[in-house]
Amino acid sequence: MMSLYENLPEVEIGGRKVVGRVLFGLLVLVSALVGATAGLLLVYTTDLPQVDALEAYRPSSITEIYDDHGRVLGSFALQRRVVASYDDFPPLLRDALVSIEDKDFYRHSGVNFWRIIGAAYRDIESGGKVQGASTLTMQLARNLFLSPDRSFHRKVQETMLAIQIERHFTKPQIFTLYANQIFLGAGVYGFEAASEFYFSKPAKQLTLEEATLLAGLPKGPSVYSPINHPDKAEKRRNLVINAMLEDGKITAMQAAQTRSTPVVLHLAHDPNSLAPYFVEEIRRYLEGKYGADQVHEGGLKVFTSLDVDLEKAATQAVLDGLAAYERRHGWKGPLENIVAEGAVLEKYSHPDWDDEPEVGGYFHALVTAAGPGIATMKFGRYTAALGQADVAWTGQKLADILKTGDICYVKILSLGANGAAKVSLEQDSGAQGALLAIDNATGGIKALVGGRDFNDSKFDRATQALRQVGSSFKPYVYTTVIDQGASPDDTVLDEPISFETPSGDYTPHNYDEKFEGIITLRRALAQSRNIPALKLANKVGIRSVIDYAERFGITTKLPPYLPVALGSAEITLLEQTSAYSVFPNDGVRVIPRYITRVTDYEGRVLEEDFPEVKDVISERTARIMTSMLREVVLHGTAVAAAKLPFPAGGKTGTTNDFTDAWFVGFTPTMTCGVWVGYDEKKSLGAKETGAHAALPIWMNFMTAAMAGKDAGDFQPPPALPRAAQKVDTPDTAPATEEAH
């Protein structure tokens, strides 16, 4: 017994040694783990970015272009983002996002460890990665600084960055950074841009069903796209609603009402489609001056002279005018057929369909079925049908011109809420038109149409195309004569005449093959007589006429030979239109301009453009020429415009073989030029003069442009004594046939 008790101290001492060794081993292990963890954290965090740089962070944002009334007409961006403040995001949206993405956002310090543990457990239980555990702050860190991969390395970095972000910024600041940065599908970044894209309204005006729909997008913008997958988007929206109900952010009644509301989008029109040729001019200018990066990422604000309402009127006038021209010349066919090209009807999509159609617009449609008496077609989400009566203008049977798989050109007459549309069959044979309108007082370009379809051809026929101007050049001849002291009542002999040339005699003639004898200069210009114009140009000298044209702003190199007087020179529509504004401006030319002001992301003014004026001719000459060009409208080749309820003057122009048709005209406040033709030197057809092809477009546009406005009156010309001077000097230079 004694020996047992005597051994007790030895056992106790031995036990202490074992415990000590175990504790020592645990300490070593813990130290090793701590050291390894510290080492890993050191490795993972040594190359982390400094989050305090976020104080100066400025996300890539949209450069927006505004018209003269402050309306957005275009934009440039690599990421379509509109930067907004915390207060710009309504409480409904903030609550919805926090409820579905990060319920403890306002309580945690960047990382929700309980959520991480729960997510890890569910991942282990399911055998895969099915549950996310990122807070809004962690998502922000990933979006700003890290790759989207799901590696352990990235997760540690994301966690460390989130903690740093929380230490440097307030919750509202973090939310604002996140709400401006996150991708939400369709090329849109941030909730402000998403609200404007999906619902055509600022985020402040979002309803509960709209806010919850947007709040559901960060999890999977493509998977839950309300455009491509509306059913999935609705289910995701309802999950957000349930989460808000659980958090007490909405009532059960609100939740029930919102869940029963279908997904309804009001997709914003692509602003660049409003004035694509004008926007392209702006892009080229801005990139040349500020660089592509600044233009597409710098968030510039570009204020322009364009008027969106006038631009719409100009586009409609050009397209309607071309449609009328096409109908005058009958059906040409055949049409492109995608079935013959091996395409599948159900999968076909035309570039036109990227834009939302509007009544009065022109679209390409796909014929989905065609029979003897009816043809059905679709364009985008709309369908339409045409019967034999609808194609009567072609003079052919419906079954002969429309076949399944054809791509036809239609004008939209009406659009139904159920997707049914009414259309008329039109034709695109390749004829082009261009229109440019300038404010006389400021030189601001108010409307610019560079062609029939920007998607089909980005070549700008208003600013880039050099075309023969025909008789629209004649005002420079008469200006030269008047400015040198002649009177509009002076006379000239309109008679047969031959000119000696190195290659032999040349005998020009007038468009109507007739001669009027002695006529006044006023009548000669109004009736666009060719021989009087040649005689006048010869009298003052063709070089003198060219000098005057250059003073008007014509920069094209004009050869010094007499046919230039009849418009053989090639000039852009922009220069020709700007030159004509000199007449109603009392001899002053205001240099045309697109931009009025450009500001940077911070609102600092980078440039501000003011009207630049140049004296061209005397006030006397300008007013006399205005009265003579007014006569063209009242009694001359543009007499169709005499019925307009406002004063107007201008000049028609047609070139040999009817390849180019022009009308450039003005009111006291606006000058507008119209050109019609083919891109290649191809005849528009017999009798397609400026008065027939271009003038109706000008009239339709100017009627819309002047509606509800005081057009004013032209200043009267100075009182002049009646003159009887006769200009009758033969010329020795060759001439070309010019009509109107």
VOGU-3710 file (C-alpha; in Angstrom, 3 decimals, decimal comma):
1> mmslyenlpe> 0,000/0,000/0,000  2,755/2,378/0,937  4,535/1,761/-2,361  1,482/2,813/-4,318  1,229/6,124/-2,547  4,937/6,668/-2,830  4,695/6,489/-6,614  2,011/9,203/-6,906  4,348/12,201/-7,130  6,276/10,538/-9,899
11> veiggrkvvg> 3,067/9,987/-11,921  2,024/13,589/-11,355  5,410/14,830/-12,416  5,338/12,643/-15,548  1,847/13,863/-16,472  2,960/17,429/-16,204  5,783/16,720/-18,565  3,415/15,189/-21,136  0,982/18,095/-20,880  3,799/20,546/-21,241
21> rvlfgllvlv> 5,078/18,806/-24,300  1,591/18,763/-25,843  1,084/22,429/-25,092  4,473/23,230/-26,513  3,647/21,270/-29,648  0,323/23,087/-30,018  2,043/26,435/-29,600  4,556/25,506/-32,260  1,743/24,375/-34,565  -0,278/27,517/-33,953
31> salvgatagl> 2,796/29,640/-34,499  3,484/27,803/-37,718  -0,105/28,273/-38,859  -0,054/31,935/-37,906  3,275/32,365/-39,626  2,088/30,548/-42,728  -1,126/32,535/-42,772  0,777/35,771/-42,288  3,154/34,732/-45,025  0,292/33,913/-47,365
41> llvyttdlpq> -1,418/37,188/-46,556  1,847/38,994/-47,139  2,257/37,265/-50,496  -1,353/37,896/-51,500  -1,431/41,514/-50,380  1,970/42,846/-51,371  0,741/43,682/-54,858  -2,704/44,937/-53,860  -3,629/48,403/-55,125  -3,934/51,273/-52,694
51> vdaleayrps> -7,619/51,824/-52,036  -7,057/55,426/-50,995  -6,583/56,047/-54,713  -10,357/55,614/-54,935  -10,726/59,110/-53,507  -9,661/60,383/-56,921  -11,286/57,514/-58,835  -13,262/58,512/-61,877  -14,924/55,718/-63,828  -15,009/55,683/-67,599
61> siteiyddhg> -18,152/57,560/-68,538  -20,194/58,555/-71,558  -19,410/61,563/-73,699  -22,814/63,011/-74,490  -23,807/65,254/-77,379  -26,660/67,719/-76,893  -28,769/69,651/-79,356  -29,516/73,365/-79,069  -32,334/72,638/-76,594  -30,213/70,448/-74,315
71> rvlgsfalqr> -31,597/67,142/-75,576  -29,232/64,189/-75,963  -28,766/63,355/-79,626  -25,735/61,091/-79,446  -23,013/59,655/-77,256  -19,641/57,936/-77,363  -18,479/55,368/-74,806  -16,484/52,209/-74,269  -18,686/51,613/-71,228  -22,126/53,196/-71,297
81> rvvasyddfp> -22,155/54,776/-67,866  -23,828/57,848/-66,389  -22,128/58,744/-63,110  -24,660/59,550/-60,381  -24,535/60,562/-56,703  -25,873/58,608/-53,715  -29,030/60,726/-53,605  -29,688/60,024/-57,292  -30,413/56,400/-56,374  -33,876/56,280/-54,771
91> pllrdalvsi> -34,414/54,460/-51,436  -36,473/51,819/-53,273  -33,470/50,867/-55,387  -31,024/51,002/-52,478  -33,258/48,807/-50,332  -33,851/46,334/-53,145  -30,146/45,964/-53,878  -29,126/45,582/-50,234  -31,904/43,070/-49,532  -30,938/40,736/-52,381
101> edkdfyrhsg> -27,172/41,212/-52,478  -26,001/42,101/-48,952  -28,538/42,303/-46,110  -25,921/43,352/-43,549  -24,273/45,940/-45,763  -24,794/48,786/-43,301  -23,569/46,674/-40,348  -20,540/44,660/-41,467  -16,991/45,914/-41,917  -16,577/44,740/-45,480
111> vnfwriigaa> -16,730/40,975/-44,938  -19,670/38,939/-43,642  -17,942/35,955/-42,003  -21,189/34,236/-41,011  -22,334/34,418/-44,615  -18,998/32,998/-45,764  -19,323/30,081/-43,345  -22,890/29,414/-44,483  -21,919/29,590/-48,128  -18,976/27,250/-47,543
121> yrdiesggkv> -21,233/24,749/-45,794  -23,719/24,795/-48,670  -20,893/24,437/-51,202  -19,566/21,365/-49,349  -23,050/19,956/-48,983  -23,783/20,314/-52,707  -20,340/19,300/-53,833  -19,723/22,475/-55,835  -19,651/26,250/-55,761  -23,291/27,250/-55,739
131> qgastltmql> -23,534/29,932/-53,079  -21,864/33,338/-53,272  -20,766/35,099/-50,110  -19,437/38,393/-51,438  -20,649/41,579/-49,850  -21,294/44,681/-51,940  -17,891/45,945/-50,806  -16,191/42,731/-51,934  -17,997/42,918/-55,275  -16,800/46,507/-55,642
141> arnlflspdr> -13,214/45,452/-54,895  -13,437/42,666/-57,473  -14,947/44,910/-60,142  -12,434/47,684/-59,626  -9,200/45,829/-59,051  -9,386/42,066/-59,569  -10,171/39,400/-62,140  -13,522/37,573/-62,070  -11,974/34,113/-61,473  -13,007/32,161/-58,349
151> sfhrkvqetm> -9,573/31,153/-57,066  -8,600/31,135/-53,389  -5,885/33,672/-54,141  -8,402/36,126/-55,606  -10,838/35,585/-52,722  -8,201/36,476/-50,127  -7,253/39,593/-52,047  -10,906/40,532/-52,430  -11,426/40,180/-48,667  -8,387/42,278/-47,781
161> laiqierhft> -9,347/44,987/-50,260  -12,911/45,065/-48,933  -11,643/45,626/-45,395  -9,396/48,439/-46,584  -12,235/50,047/-48,550  -14,478/49,980/-45,472  -11,739/51,696/-43,431  -11,365/54,517/-45,959  -14,935/55,218/-47,068  -18,421/55,637/-45,645
171> kpqiftlyan> -21,238/53,275/-46,534  -22,962/55,814/-48,826  -19,650/56,373/-50,628  -19,142/52,632/-51,068  -22,693/52,156/-52,307  -22,274/55,012/-54,799  -19,031/53,569/-56,149  -20,674/50,162/-56,520  -23,867/51,505/-58,102  -21,862/53,424/-60,711
181> qiflgagvyg> -19,427/50,609/-61,470  -21,465/47,405/-61,787  -22,242/45,891/-65,207  -25,967/45,479/-65,862  -26,148/44,035/-69,381  -26,647/45,459/-72,875  -23,337/47,319/-72,652  -24,663/49,365/-69,704  -22,723/50,096/-66,510  -24,255/51,551/-63,374
191> feaasefyfs> -27,857/51,884/-62,286  -28,386/55,387/-63,649  -27,422/54,339/-67,168  -29,425/51,111/-66,766  -32,534/53,036/-65,734  -32,209/55,309/-68,746  -31,613/52,365/-71,084  -34,260/49,907/-69,874  -36,950/52,403/-68,838  -36,057/55,705/-70,565
201> kpakqltlee> -36,091/57,577/-67,272  -33,620/58,642/-64,552  -33,178/56,314/-61,577  -34,974/58,770/-59,287  -38,233/58,012/-61,113  -38,079/54,208/-60,879  -41,149/52,374/-59,622  -40,923/49,393/-57,256  -41,263/46,818/-60,041  -38,598/48,621/-62,087
211> atllaglpkg> -36,186/49,043/-59,177  -36,450/45,384/-58,195  -35,909/44,281/-61,788  -32,661/46,269/-61,962  -31,556/45,076/-58,520  -31,754/41,500/-59,766  -29,342/42,047/-62,650  -25,900/42,117/-60,921  -26,062/38,373/-60,202  -26,176/37,571/-63,934
221> psvyspinhp> -26,821/40,392/-66,426  -26,991/38,029/-69,402  -28,851/35,215/-67,646  -31,514/37,547/-66,247  -31,641/39,936/-69,189  -35,174/41,381/-69,406  -34,662/41,743/-73,148  -33,491/38,228/-74,009  -34,929/36,265/-71,062  -37,967/38,146/-69,681
231> dkaekrrnlv> -39,256/35,037/-67,880  -36,022/34,582/-65,931  -35,843/38,320/-65,283  -39,347/38,237/-63,792  -38,491/35,298/-61,505  -35,346/37,051/-60,331  -37,307/40,269/-59,749  -39,799/38,369/-57,606  -36,936/36,987/-55,484  -35,837/40,555/-54,861
241> inamledgki> -39,394/41,471/-53,865  -39,521/38,559/-51,417  -36,183/39,598/-49,916  -37,465/43,142/-49,396  -40,602/41,770/-47,768  -38,509/39,637/-45,378  -36,470/42,698/-44,441  -39,592/44,773/-43,803  -38,808/47,209/-46,608  -42,203/46,787/-48,273
251> tamqaaqtrs> -45,618/45,588/-47,189  -47,214/42,298/-48,114  -49,715/44,168/-50,280  -46,929/45,974/-52,166  -45,128/42,681/-52,655  -48,229/40,924/-53,992  -49,099/43,759/-56,366  -45,554/44,021/-57,706  -45,162/40,266/-58,204  -48,328/40,245/-60,308
261> tpvvlhlahd> -47,066/43,052/-62,539  -45,549/41,843/-65,830  -42,119/42,995/-66,916  -42,607/46,085/-69,067  -39,614/47,789/-70,661  -39,379/51,161/-72,359  -36,060/50,742/-74,096  -34,369/53,999/-74,960  -33,748/54,725/-78,611  -30,143/54,672/-79,625
271> pnslapyfve> -29,452/58,433/-79,471  -26,906/58,120/-82,259  -29,712/57,090/-84,628  -31,353/60,519/-84,383  -28,697/62,305/-86,427  -26,068/59,705/-87,337  -24,230/61,710/-89,999  -24,047/64,775/-87,751  -22,842/62,695/-84,797  -20,163/61,138/-86,978
281> eirrylegky> -18,950/64,617/-87,967  -18,732/65,492/-84,275  -16,810/62,285/-83,492  -14,219/62,935/-86,169  -13,688/66,482/-84,938  -13,457/65,562/-81,252  -11,086/62,650/-81,781  -8,859/64,836/-83,924  -8,682/67,495/-81,212  -8,898/65,595/-77,917
291> gadqvheggl> -7,950/62,014/-78,801  -10,023/58,828/-78,906  -9,482/57,962/-75,214  -10,780/61,308/-73,986  -13,768/61,148/-76,325  -14,830/57,580/-75,455  -13,943/57,509/-71,753  -13,647/61,089/-70,565  -17,279/62,016/-70,027  -17,223/65,155/-72,172
301> kvftsldvdl> -20,365/67,191/-72,696  -20,648/68,527/-76,231  -23,238/71,205/-76,939  -24,120/71,613/-80,603  -26,192/73,785/-82,908  -28,412/70,959/-84,189  -32,160/70,946/-83,523  -33,462/67,387/-83,065  -36,958/68,340/-84,240  -35,587/69,857/-87,436
311> ekaatqavld> -33,326/66,855/-87,937  -36,331/64,521/-87,765  -38,202/66,712/-90,244  -35,169/66,720/-92,561  -34,791/62,943/-92,443  -38,485/62,455/-93,151  -38,405/64,926/-96,039  -35,410/63,227/-97,669  -36,804/59,703/-97,298  -40,259/60,713/-98,517
321> glaayerrhg> -38,723/62,552/-101,454  -36,639/59,535/-102,442  -39,688/57,276/-102,108  -41,642/59,560/-104,435  -38,757/59,475/-106,917  -38,627/55,655/-106,778  -42,349/55,363/-107,462  -42,098/57,691/-110,446  -39,647/55,303/-112,062  -41,438/52,038/-111,381
331> wkgpleniva> -40,490/48,732/-109,837  -36,974/47,551/-110,604  -36,444/44,358/-108,557  -35,423/41,642/-108,015  -34,927/41,730/-104,236  -32,246/40,135/-102,120  -33,456/36,716/-100,933  -31,915/35,187/-97,819  -33,342/31,722/-98,493  -31,483/31,633/-101,789
341> egavlekysh> -28,353/32,614/-99,850  -28,791/29,695/-97,464  -29,997/31,633/-94,412  -32,771/30,469/-92,063  -35,888/32,654/-91,798  -36,323/32,158/-88,052  -32,753/33,225/-87,269  -32,512/36,230/-89,582  -32,112/39,728/-88,129  -31,583/42,897/-90,166
351> pdwddepevg> -29,433/45,767/-88,800  -32,465/48,071/-89,092  -34,150/46,044/-86,383  -31,658/47,231/-83,768  -33,568/50,534/-83,757  -37,103/50,892/-82,479  -39,384/51,581/-85,476  -41,474/54,741/-85,643  -44,504/55,647/-87,694  -43,315/57,332/-90,878
361> gyfhalvtaa> -39,969/55,584/-90,760  -38,497/53,338/-93,426  -37,349/49,820/-92,559  -36,159/46,670/-94,243  -38,577/43,786/-93,657  -38,305/40,036/-94,195  -41,048/38,349/-96,243  -42,002/35,299/-94,181  -44,708/33,974/-96,514  -45,944/34,959/-99,971
371> gpgiatmkfg> -48,867/33,828/-102,080  -50,931/35,043/-105,030  -52,960/37,537/-103,017  -51,023/38,327/-99,833  -47,510/38,525/-98,468  -46,676/38,566/-94,756  -43,489/40,037/-93,370  -41,742/40,917/-90,148  -39,349/43,588/-88,946  -38,113/43,276/-85,388
381> rytaalgqad> -41,032/42,325/-83,155  -43,639/43,573/-85,627  -45,494/41,780/-88,407  -47,374/43,187/-91,395  -49,172/42,055/-94,534  -49,485/43,431/-98,059  -52,215/42,747/-100,585  -52,372/43,309/-104,338  -53,889/46,768/-103,885  -50,895/47,785/-101,750
391> vawtgqklad> -48,459/47,136/-104,582  -50,575/48,551/-107,420  -48,042/51,339/-108,027  -45,520/48,758/-109,233  -47,804/47,713/-112,101  -47,014/44,063/-111,335  -48,622/41,144/-109,563  -47,796/40,665/-105,894  -46,656/37,067/-106,425  -44,186/38,216/-109,086
401> ilktgdicyv> -42,368/40,749/-106,928  -42,448/39,320/-103,373  -41,259/35,833/-102,457  -40,584/34,111/-99,148  -37,162/35,179/-97,925  -37,110/38,512/-99,793  -35,767/41,584/-98,025  -38,110/44,407/-98,973  -38,135/48,107/-98,153  -41,258/49,463/-96,459
411> kilslganga> -42,643/52,634/-94,939  -44,311/52,205/-91,557  -47,842/53,600/-91,576  -48,965/52,427/-88,125  -47,750/50,314/-85,204  -50,114/48,330/-82,988  -49,578/47,456/-79,337  -50,020/43,784/-80,207  -47,117/43,802/-82,652  -49,254/44,226/-85,770
421> akvsleqdsg> -48,151/46,946/-88,161  -49,374/48,518/-91,366  -46,807/49,286/-94,057  -46,506/50,384/-97,664  -44,124/48,762/-100,109  -41,313/51,063/-101,199  -38,090/50,621/-103,133  -34,422/51,386/-102,648  -32,750/51,414/-106,048  -29,668/53,206/-104,743
431> aqgallaidn> -30,770/56,809/-105,276  -29,397/59,063/-102,558  -30,348/62,398/-101,090  -28,747/64,915/-98,752  -30,025/67,969/-96,897  -28,286/70,621/-94,857  -29,902/73,567/-93,061  -28,089/76,540/-91,540  -29,283/79,275/-89,212  -28,561/82,518/-91,058
441> atggikalvg> -27,762/84,563/-87,953  -25,421/82,159/-86,165  -24,120/79,840/-88,879  -25,259/76,935/-86,736  -26,089/73,736/-88,610  -29,678/72,925/-87,649  -30,192/69,744/-89,673  -27,879/67,445/-91,582  -28,866/64,354/-93,550  -25,954/62,748/-95,358
451> grdfndskfd> -27,769/59,940/-97,135  -30,647/57,503/-97,176  -29,335/55,014/-94,582  -26,312/55,481/-92,299  -26,212/51,754/-91,499  -25,848/51,025/-95,193  -23,375/53,792/-96,030  -21,558/56,130/-93,661  -20,331/58,368/-96,481  -21,689/61,855/-95,787
461> ratqalrqvg> -23,051/63,324/-99,007  -23,759/66,654/-97,310  -20,177/67,400/-96,276  -17,910/64,983/-98,171  -19,377/64,543/-101,646  -18,155/66,813/-104,428  -20,906/67,018/-107,053  -21,515/69,212/-110,073  -23,891/71,963/-108,999  -25,486/72,779/-112,346
471> ssfkpyvytt> -27,332/76,056/-112,591  -27,225/76,585/-108,829  -23,806/78,104/-109,647  -25,359/80,893/-111,724  -26,015/83,250/-108,763  -22,246/83,783/-108,502  -22,239/84,970/-112,118  -25,095/87,405/-111,524  -23,594/88,555/-108,216  -20,370/89,463/-110,013
481> vidqgaspdd> -22,281/91,480/-112,613  -24,539/93,238/-110,072  -21,648/93,989/-107,722  -19,850/95,678/-110,613  -22,738/98,081/-111,145  -25,315/96,282/-113,302  -29,045/96,410/-112,589  -31,487/93,466/-112,581  -33,427/95,364/-115,246  -30,485/95,492/-117,622
491> tvldepisfe> -31,043/93,317/-120,663  -29,220/90,542/-122,445  -29,915/88,880/-125,780  -30,946/85,245/-125,527  -30,253/83,988/-129,030  -28,452/81,160/-130,862  -24,727/81,565/-130,623  -21,588/79,637/-131,485  -18,246/79,771/-129,763  -14,973/79,194/-131,447
501> tpsgdytphn> -12,862/76,583/-129,701  -9,549/74,914/-130,522  -11,507/71,805/-131,484  -14,002/73,682/-133,633  -17,255/75,574/-133,296  -19,441/74,803/-130,303  -23,101/75,775/-130,160  -24,702/75,735/-126,683  -28,430/75,858/-126,133  -30,986/76,371/-123,413
511> ydekfegiit> -32,749/73,556/-121,592  -36,012/74,085/-123,503  -34,205/74,455/-126,858  -35,831/77,895/-127,235  -34,593/81,482/-127,235  -36,394/84,480/-125,739  -34,535/87,320/-127,403  -33,980/90,428/-125,303  -34,707/89,689/-121,641  -33,783/91,285/-118,326
521> lrralaqsrn> -31,142/89,832/-116,063  -33,869/89,187/-113,505  -35,831/87,012/-115,919  -32,715/85,309/-117,272  -31,837/84,106/-113,776  -35,430/83,227/-112,829  -35,846/81,093/-115,963  -32,289/79,746/-115,711  -31,368/80,649/-119,289  -27,958/79,226/-120,171
531> ipalklankv> -26,829/81,543/-122,961  -27,393/84,783/-120,978  -25,350/83,329/-118,103  -22,497/82,490/-120,482  -22,566/85,956/-122,018  -22,511/87,647/-118,604  -19,645/85,453/-117,381  -17,725/86,275/-120,527  -18,376/90,010/-120,069  -16,978/90,195/-116,533
541> girsvidyae> -14,442/87,395/-117,055  -14,692/83,864/-115,745  -11,751/84,454/-113,421  -13,665/87,280/-111,791  -16,667/84,975/-111,284  -14,423/82,363/-109,685  -12,938/85,009/-107,374  -16,443/85,879/-106,198  -17,313/82,217/-105,638  -14,234/81,853/-103,466
551> rfgittklpp> -15,289/84,906/-101,447  -18,578/83,091/-100,818  -16,611/80,237/-99,229  -16,198/77,851/-102,162  -12,854/76,118/-101,587  -12,925/73,700/-104,517  -10,313/74,537/-107,130  -12,388/75,911/-110,022  -10,805/75,772/-113,515  -10,931/79,129/-115,313
561> ylpvalgsae> -13,039/78,175/-118,304  -16,491/79,334/-119,254  -18,560/76,153/-118,648  -17,965/76,710/-114,926  -20,603/79,455/-115,232  -23,178/76,727/-115,939  -22,188/74,605/-112,959  -19,644/72,131/-114,271  -17,691/72,716/-111,039  -17,929/70,194/-108,199
571> itlleqtsay> -18,845/71,631/-104,785  -20,062/70,155/-101,497  -23,603/70,747/-100,306  -22,210/72,302/-97,116  -20,255/74,969/-98,970  -23,033/75,686/-101,456  -25,625/76,083/-98,706  -23,379/78,247/-96,567  -22,598/80,440/-99,572  -26,286/81,086/-100,260
581> svfpndgvrv> -26,795/82,343/-96,691  -24,832/85,452/-97,728  -27,848/86,741/-99,673  -30,397/86,988/-96,829  -27,567/88,092/-94,471  -27,030/91,384/-96,334  -23,713/90,237/-97,788  -22,210/88,734/-94,631  -21,221/85,073/-94,435  -21,338/83,391/-91,030
591> ipryitrvtd> -18,926/80,454/-91,014  -20,913/77,226/-90,524  -20,420/75,550/-87,151  -21,488/72,350/-85,453  -20,365/72,899/-81,865  -21,126/75,750/-79,486  -19,375/74,493/-76,323  -17,420/71,524/-74,965  -16,938/70,845/-71,246  -14,945/68,158/-69,479
601> yegrvleedf> -15,996/65,659/-66,797  -15,745/68,343/-64,097  -17,716/70,888/-66,098  -14,730/73,015/-67,092  -15,138/74,677/-70,498  -12,638/73,231/-72,978  -13,798/75,281/-75,929  -16,558/77,708/-76,772  -17,296/78,664/-80,338  -18,864/81,970/-81,245
611> pevkdviser> -20,165/82,983/-84,677  -17,386/83,979/-87,053  -18,430/86,402/-89,779  -16,856/87,551/-93,031  -17,904/90,340/-95,378  -18,495/88,958/-98,871  -20,475/91,463/-100,907  -22,094/94,833/-100,356  -25,496/95,193/-98,741  -26,803/96,652/-102,014
621> tarimtsmlr> -25,686/93,644/-104,043  -26,992/91,177/-101,473  -30,458/92,717/-101,403  -30,684/92,929/-105,185  -29,613/89,293/-105,520  -32,108/88,269/-102,829  -34,904/89,921/-104,806  -33,721/88,184/-108,006  -33,577/84,783/-106,281  -36,988/85,525/-104,814
631> evvlhgtava> -38,164/85,872/-108,439  -36,944/82,298/-109,113  -39,505/81,138/-106,559  -42,320/83,497/-107,520  -42,157/83,175/-111,308  -39,192/81,010/-112,271  -38,018/77,419/-112,196  -38,918/77,023/-108,504  -42,425/78,404/-108,845  -43,867/75,371/-107,044
641> aaklpfpagg> -42,540/76,964/-103,821  -44,495/80,171/-104,408  -47,428/78,676/-102,499  -45,434/78,474/-99,251  -46,792/80,763/-96,510  -43,442/82,482/-95,965  -41,039/84,433/-98,177  -38,328/82,373/-99,852  -35,697/82,640/-102,523  -33,308/80,166/-104,088
651> ktgttndftd> -32,053/78,437/-107,199  -32,572/75,083/-108,850  -29,728/73,158/-110,411  -29,545/70,200/-112,784  -26,505/68,745/-114,503  -26,018/67,048/-117,856  -27,961/63,811/-118,280  -29,839/64,559/-115,038  -27,110/63,068/-112,846  -27,473/65,689/-110,084
661> awfvgftptm> -30,546/67,584/-108,917  -30,209/70,591/-106,579  -32,226/73,210/-104,861  -30,595/75,681/-102,517  -32,937/78,226/-100,992  -33,457/80,500/-98,037  -35,927/82,389/-95,905  -34,948/85,470/-93,874  -33,856/83,166/-91,006  -32,665/79,874/-92,525
671> tcgvwvgyde> -30,822/78,581/-95,577  -31,262/75,003/-96,737  -29,697/72,989/-99,537  -30,909/69,685/-101,018  -29,122/67,332/-103,411  -30,478/64,175/-105,060  -28,523/61,719/-107,204  -26,666/58,429/-107,293  -23,230/57,938/-105,772  -21,940/56,945/-109,183
681> kkslgaketg> -22,392/59,194/-112,197  -25,746/57,783/-113,211  -28,787/59,513/-114,640  -31,773/60,010/-112,367  -33,955/59,740/-115,445  -35,494/62,088/-117,971  -36,965/65,319/-116,605  -35,570/64,688/-113,077  -34,550/68,301/-112,681  -33,759/70,156/-109,498
691> ahaalpiwmn> -37,313/71,484/-109,528  -38,736/67,972/-109,818  -36,446/65,890/-107,574  -34,904/68,275/-105,013  -37,347/71,163/-104,594  -40,213/69,064/-103,100  -37,845/67,808/-100,393  -36,812/71,387/-99,623  -40,428/72,507/-99,458  -41,465/69,707/-97,100
701> fmtaamagkd> -38,583/70,390/-94,764  -38,954/74,164/-94,745  -42,696/73,884/-94,165  -41,955/71,911/-90,991  -39,030/74,160/-90,018  -41,050/77,376/-90,328  -44,241/76,046/-88,724  -45,325/78,250/-85,832  -42,416/80,655/-86,334  -42,204/84,193/-87,561
711> agdfqpppal> -40,191/83,835/-90,749  -39,738/87,607/-91,047  -39,347/89,531/-94,301  -36,480/90,198/-96,645  -35,026/93,677/-96,645  -36,120/95,506/-99,814  -33,475/96,245/-102,442  -32,409/99,860/-102,935  -34,426/101,946/-105,368  -32,816/101,650/-108,785
721> praaqkvdtp> -33,475/103,583/-111,997  -34,699/101,411/-114,838  -31,809/100,578/-117,053  -31,679/99,623/-120,694  -28,112/98,403/-120,882  -27,749/95,503/-123,276  -25,201/92,777/-122,708  -24,570/91,112/-126,028  -20,961/90,152/-126,316  -20,223/86,808/-127,985
731> dtapateeah> -17,876/84,423/-126,287  -15,178/82,197/-127,679  -15,071/79,510/-124,982  -16,946/76,186/-125,086  -20,119/75,702/-123,054  -21,925/72,654/-121,720  -25,614/71,954/-121,609  -27,103/72,818/-118,232  -30,725/72,565/-117,241  -32,219/74,768/-114,542
//
